């Protein structure tokens, strides 16, 4: 008859229970790690990052997302649920930064700027481990720097263009300063040199003022939005420009529906628009040509047109003539290449587009510039 020692039975049962518990804990630990739970992410912290004005992505591995907040998901095109990174060109760069950050101090990390479609993003990635219990993660912080990048590029282009444009008038002034130093210079040559210096200095002054105005408008975007009597404003401008038209033997006409509803806009800025368009038209038409300003009211807007029957603008120039410093005529045509750029910028702040059409062939040559301005909404009558 087999006699069992009760003490050994109890000891065996206890050992089996401990072994079973240890196995379960080990399986749970492995399961937690396999289910991309490398470290505890408190709900309170998650709620904060959901509203953060920057992107945050937590990576279990360089190619696997554990968490991404809405900002990051929009920038990178990530799903709301954990999973692998998409097959995009920036993933390889991210893997390189993750590897480099793992080898460096967490406070150093890796910075990089990447282009994502039409957007430019700056990121910083660092490796971090809560403690030895949990596997390391990578924290990727992102910021949409598209506006900053465009501003930097715009400033670079501005200074580059300005340096190019100022080169000619500065060279002209320096040349005539040397001419004025000649001992045998005639009085007539002296007058001509002084006149040319004055013309070039005035050109630089106008260019600088227009460029500052354009840059200020692009940076601040501030315009007034008040009721404007467009009929009275354009009548005043046409009267102001008529002597210039008469000097060039050009007919300047004004046509308008009457009365016109008030429009919403910035009167001073709209005056700049019409002055620039008329100055442009009068500058390039020929003696005997006709320039017409017309205002026609539609249901919700006033359609404004400045047209002429001049020689027209060649088709290859039309897509570019609203760019800063672009000229559709040879150097010396008198323009700074900024007038239409300023007009376009002002109209964009009035939620209006500048539409330019031109014909250079056939009997009906000329240019037409058109845009619309919204009329002031009328007050609704009370319902009885």
Residue pairs with C-beta under 8 A, 6 or more apart in sequence:
33 135
36 60
36 64
36 66
36 82
37 66
38 60
38 66
38 134
38 135
38 136
38 137
39 129
39 130
39 134
39 135
39 137
40 130
40 134
41 58
41 66
41 67
46 67
49 56
49 69
50 69
50 70
52 69
52 71
53 71
54 71
54 141
54 142
54 143
55 68
55 69
55 71
55 72
55 75
55 76
55 121
55 123
55 140
55 141
55 142
55 143
55 144
56 67
56 68
56 69
56 71
56 72
56 139
56 140
56 141
56 142
57 65
57 67
57 68
57 69
57 72
57 76
57 78
57 139
57 140
57 142
58 65
58 66
58 67
58 68
58 137
58 138
58 139
58 140
59 65
59 66
59 98
59 137
59 138
59 139
59 140
60 66
60 135
60 137
62 94
62 95
62 98
62 99
62 138
63 84
63 85
63 91
63 95
64 82
64 83
64 84
64 85
65 78
65 82
65 83
65 84
65 85
66 82
66 137
67 82
68 76
68 78
68 80
71 142
72 78
72 140
72 142
73 79
73 80
75 116
75 119
75 121
75 142
75 144
76 85
76 86
76 88
76 90
76 116
76 142
77 86
77 88
78 85
78 86
85 91
85 94
88 116
90 114
90 116
93 112
93 114
94 123
94 125
94 140
97 110
97 112
97 123
97 125
98 110
98 125
98 127
98 138
100 110
101 108
101 109
101 110
101 125
101 126
101 127
101 138
102 127
102 136
102 138
104 110
106 126
106 127
106 128
107 126
108 126
109 124
109 125
109 126
110 124
110 125
110 126
111 122
111 123
111 124
112 122
112 123
112 125
113 120
113 121
113 122
113 123
113 145
113 149
114 120
114 121
114 123
115 121
118 146
119 144
119 146
120 144
120 145
120 146
120 148
120 149
121 142
121 143
121 144
121 145
121 146
122 142
122 143
122 145
123 140
123 141
123 142
123 143
124 140
124 141
125 138
125 139
125 140
125 141
126 138
126 139
127 136
127 137
127 138
128 136
128 137
128 138
128 139
129 135
129 136
129 137
154 218
157 324
158 211
158 215
158 324
161 324
161 325
162 211
164 325
165 207
165 325
165 336
165 337
166 204
166 207
168 331
169 200
169 201
169 203
169 204
170 200
170 204
172 196
172 197
172 200
173 197
173 200
173 201
176 193
176 194
176 196
176 197
177 197
179 185
179 189
179 193
180 190
180 193
180 194
185 193
203 336
206 336
207 336
207 338
210 336
210 338
210 339
210 342
211 324
211 338
213 272
213 342
214 324
214 338
214 341
214 342
214 345
217 223
217 342
217 345
217 346
217 349
218 345
221 349
223 265
223 266
223 269
223 346
223 349
223 350
224 265
224 266
224 267
224 268
224 269
225 264
225 265
225 266
226 264
226 265
226 266
226 267
227 262
227 263
227 264
227 376
228 262
228 263
228 264
228 265
228 266
228 267
228 270
229 260
229 262
230 260
230 262
230 263
230 270
230 295
230 302
230 304
230 373
231 256
231 258
231 259
231 260
231 295
233 267
233 270
233 271
233 274
234 254
234 256
234 274
234 293
234 295
234 304
235 254
237 271
237 274
237 275
237 278
238 252
238 254
238 278
238 293
240 275
241 252
241 275
241 278
241 279
241 282
242 252
244 279
244 282
245 251
245 252
245 282
245 291
248 282
248 285
248 287
249 287
249 288
250 282
250 285
250 286
250 287
250 288
250 289
250 290
250 291
251 289
251 290
251 291
252 278
252 282
252 290
252 291
252 293
253 290
253 291
253 292
253 293
254 292
254 293
254 294
255 292
255 293
255 294
255 295
256 294
256 295
256 296
257 295
257 296
257 297
260 295
260 297
260 302
261 297
261 302
261 375
261 376
262 375
262 376
263 301
263 302
263 373
263 374
263 375
263 376
264 350
264 373
264 374
264 375
264 376
265 350
265 373
266 346
266 349
266 350
269 346
269 349
269 350
270 346
270 350
270 373
272 342
272 343
272 346
273 343
273 346
273 347
273 371
274 293
274 304
274 306
276 339
276 340
276 342
276 343
277 306
277 343
277 369
278 291
278 293
278 306
279 339
280 335
280 339
280 340
281 291
281 306
281 308
281 310
281 367
281 369
282 291
283 333
283 334
283 335
284 310
284 311
284 329
284 333
285 291
285 308
285 309
285 310
285 311
286 310
286 311
289 308
289 309
289 310
290 308
290 309
291 306
291 307
291 308
292 305
292 306
292 307
292 308
293 304
293 305
293 306
294 304
294 305
294 307
295 302
295 303
295 304
296 302
296 303
296 305
297 303
297 375
298 372
300 374
300 375
301 372
301 373
301 374
301 375
302 372
302 373
302 375
303 370
303 371
303 372
304 370
304 371
304 372
304 373
305 368
305 369
305 370
306 368
306 369
307 366
307 367
307 368
307 369
308 366
308 367
309 364
309 365
309 366
310 365
310 366
310 367
311 360
311 365
312 358
312 359
312 360
312 365
312 366
312 367
313 321
313 328
313 356
313 358
313 360
313 367
314 328
314 360
315 358
315 360
317 326
317 328
318 356
318 358
320 326
320 328
321 327
321 328
321 340
321 356
322 340
322 341
322 343
322 344
322 354
322 356
323 341
324 337
324 338
324 341
325 336
325 337
325 338
325 341
326 337
326 341
327 333
327 335
327 337
329 335
340 354
343 354
344 354
347 353
347 354
347 371
350 373
350 374
351 374
352 371
352 372
352 373
353 371
354 369
354 370
354 371
355 369
355 370
355 371
356 367
356 368
356 369
356 370
357 367
357 368
357 370
358 366
358 367
358 368
359 365
359 366
359 367
